[in-house]
Amino acid sequence: MPEPTRNTDMKKTWILALGLAGTLWACSESSSDTLPRSTDFTGPVFTQGAEGPAVRSDGVLFSLNFEKSGTVGQVDDKGNVSLFLQLPGDSHGNGTRFDSKGNMLIADQPGHRILKVDANTKDVSVYAEFGGPNEPNDIAIMDNDIIFVADPFFQAGTGRLWRVLTDGTVKLMDEELDAVNGIEVSPDNRTLYVNTTNTRKLLAYDLDENGNLSNKRLLLTFPDYALDGMRCDEDGHLWIARWEKGTVVYVSPNGLIIKEVRTTGKRPSNVAFGGKDGKTLFITEQERGVIEQFRVDVPGRNFKLSQQRQ
């Protein structure tokens, strides 16, 4: 696909200028103690590969690599974690999502595939497979269960973007990418967001109901620190984990930085909305192997949808 287009009209130039100002503000604020902070929700029971938080429609939180690699942990509302599932063989999960039927989809990095965990039996099957040396890293899902997979090759600094239809059909959507990482669909299912780790770009694509992409564009470039997992709230704003910076940044759909929240550890890897009202943001933190949390003003994108599906 072509390189991201840049807006040149006066209004959009003004928006980008504000975005740069917001970036500079956020960087200066992040070096101080004035940022709000998250708190621990669990103890240090995850590995340094703590990843893939996801909340099922009944409100139960799950996260990957509990106590050892290749596991799925289940977290109760008090922050107690128990083993939900051991993945088969050498599988190691990274990103996780739930489809409309309650099946858990897991990006299996060493297996170069997406695994599906049956909602009723917990049986594990292969949902989609990808070729090459890359490692499927994170998953985004549309309301109609079409998924997108961020597939980085960190050593080479390159990445690919895949689409998987509900029948398991796989299509390469973009291979002209840096090392992609976080990925998310907007609440109206009309925009796909992707970020890159090494070059710290936040990209957007227009999205149609069949999962076709167009109008690839650059929304924001961060001056430092890696980008990792991200999620949308109901208003379409993004919360993005800043690995090694120790923050989660709040960004508007137009790429304006609004604020940041500091995490206790320096390696937040991914985020998920949950809690009774969908206004708790859970963060997997790899430095200490915990899940942290803080409260937000707007519920997560999937909260209303999850309530409807119960």
N, C-alpha and C positions, 0 to 999 in steps of 0.2 A: 504494500500500500504506500501512497505518497507520504512524504514528511508532513508533520502537523502544520496546518495552515495557521497564520497569525492574523488577528483582526487588526484592521488599519483605520477604520472610521473613527471619528472623534469620540463618540460615546464609549466604544470598546477600548480605545487607547486610555481614556480616563479611568476605566475600570481596572485595566492592567497596572496603571500607575498607583492606584489605591492598593492593589494587591502587593506591589513592591513595598509600599510604605508599611503595610501590615506585616510583611515578612520581616522588615527591619525592626519593627516594634516587637514582634514576637521573639526575635533573637536576643534583643537587649533585655526583655523581660525574663527570658529563660535563664539568663545568667545571674538573676537575683533570687531572693527568697520571697518575692511577692506573689508568685504564682500559687493558685489553689493546688492542693495536693490530694492524691488518692490515698486510700487506706487498704490494708491487707484484708482480703476476704477469706483466703485459705492460708494454711501453714505452708512451709517449704516442702511440699510433697510431690512436686513435678520435677522432671529433669531439666537440664539447661536447654532442652528442645521443647519446652512448654509452648504449646501452639494450639491453633484451631478451636477457640471457644465458640460454642454455638448453643442456642437455646431452643428447645423443642416447643411445640405449640402449647403444651401443658405447663410451660414455664421452667422445666428442669434444665439446668446448665450442664453441659458436657465439655470436656477439654482433653487434649491429647498428651500422651507421654507422662502418665501418672506413675510415679515411682521408677519406671524403666521405659525404654524406647519401645514403641509398637503397641502401646496400650491406649485405651479410652477410659477416662475417669468420669464418674458421675458425681455431681456436687449438689448437696442439699441446701436448703435455704439458710442454714447456719454456717455454711462454709466447710462442712465435713465432706471428704472425698472418699469414694469407694471405687473398686474396679468394676467397670461396666463390661469391658470386652478386651481380650487379647487378639490383636490382628494376626492373620496367618503368616507363617514363615518369617521372612525378613522385612515384611511391610513396616513402613514407618510413616505415620500420618503427619500432615502439616496443616492444610486448610480443611474446614468442615462446614457443611450446610445440611439443612433438612429440606426435603421436597414436600409437596402438598400432601402426600400420603404418610408422612412421618418417617420415611426412610432416611437414614443418615448417609450422606455422600462424603467421602474422605479422599483427599489428594494423597496418594501413596508415592512419595518421592522416589525411593529406590526401585519400585516396581514400574515406574513410568506409566501410571494408570490411575483411574478413579475407581475406588471400591464403593459398593453399596451394602449397607447393613440393613437387613429387613426389619421393618418397624415391629413386627409381631414375633418373629422367631430369633432375631439377631444373627441369622445366617449371613455370611459374607460372600459376595459375588463380585465379579469384575464388571463394572458398568461401562468403562471406556478405556482404551489403551492408546498410547502415543509412541511414536518411534523416535530414535535419535538419542543423544546423550543428555538431553535436558531433563529437568525434574519438576513435574507438576507441583506447584507451590500453594496456590490458593484458588478458591472457587467463588463465583458469584452466580446467583440463580434468579431467573425471572419468575413472575407469578405463575406462568404457564409451565414451569419446570424445565425450560431450556437453560442449560448452564454454560458458563464461560470459565475457562481455566487459564490462569497465568502460569507460564512455563518458562522459567529463567534458566540460563546456562551461566552461572555466576563467574566461573573461571574465565570465560571468554567475554563476559560483559554483554551478552546478547540475550534475546528472549523471543518467545513466540506466544501467540494468543490463539486458543482453540475454542470452538463452539461444539457442544454436544447436544443433539436433539433428544427427545424423550424415547426414541427407539434405539438410542445408543450410537447413532450415526455421528461420526467425528469429522470436523472440517477445520483446516487451518485458516484462520481469519486474518492474521497479520504476523509476518516474520521479520519485519523491519522495525525491531524494537530493541531497546537496551534491556538490561536484566530486570524483567517485570516482576512485580511482587504483589502488592495489594490490589484487589479488584472488587468492584461493587456495581450494582444496578440501582438506578434512581427509583424513587417511589412510584412514578408514573410509567416505569418500564420503557422510557424513551431515551435514556442516556446510559452508557456504560462508562465507568471510570476505571482507569488503570494507573498505577504509579510504578516508578522505576527506582531501584535501590541505589545504584551507583551514581546515576546522573540526577537523581532526586527530582524527577519530573512528575507532575500530575497531568494526565491526559484524559480526554473525553472523546467518545464517539457517539454519533446519533444511532439510535437503535429502533428497529421496527418489530412488529409482533412476531415475526418469524426468526428473529435473532440475526438479521442482516445488519451490517455496520456500514456507516458512511461518515463523512465529514470529521475525520480524525483531526484533533486540534490540541494545542498546548494551553493549559489553564494557568499553570504556575510552576516555577522552578525554585526549589529551596536552595539556599547558599551552602548548607552544610548538613551533615548527619543523614543517615539512611532513612528511607521510607519503608514501612512494613504494612501489616494488615490494616484495613479500613472498613467502616460501615457507615451507611446513611441513616439519618433520622427521618421522621415522617415529613419534615419540611424540605428534605433533599440536601441538607448540610452533611458534610463528611467529618467523621472523627478518624484521624490517621495516627497510627503508632509511629513514633520517631525513635528508632533503634539506636542505642548508644547516647542519644541525647537525654533520654529519660523523661520524655513528655508525650502527651497525646494532644494533637493540634486540631482545632475546630475550624473548618474551612467552608465557605459558602459555595453554592453550585457554580458561581462565576469565578472561583479561584481566589477569593479574598480571605485572608487569615483573620479570624475573629478573636480567638484566644487560645491559650494552651493550658494544660493541666500537667503538673509535674507528678511523675511516678516515683515511688521510693527507690526502686531499682532502675538501672540505666538502660535496660534492654527490654522495653515493652515490644512484644512481637505481633500481637493481634488483639482485636476487641470484639465484643458482642453485647448487644442490648438485652436486658432481662429485668427481673424483678416483677412484682405484682402489677406495676403500672407501666412497665417497659422503659422506665427512666433511670435504671441503673446501668452504667457502662462497666462491663467486666473486662479486665486487661490481663492477658497472660504475660508474665514478666520472667525472662529467662535467666537473668543474673542470679536471682534468688530462688527461682523455681516455685513461684507463687502465682495466685490470681489476685490482682488488686481490683479496687472498685471505686467509683465516685458517682454522685448523682448528677443528672442533667435535667434540663428544662423541657425537652421535647422527647417523646418516646421514639424508639427505634422504628425503622421502616417496616419491619415485619410484625410489629406488635399487633396492630389492628387485624392484619391478615391472619395471624396466628389465632387470635380470638375467634375470628369467623370460622376457622377450620376445626375448632375443638368440637 
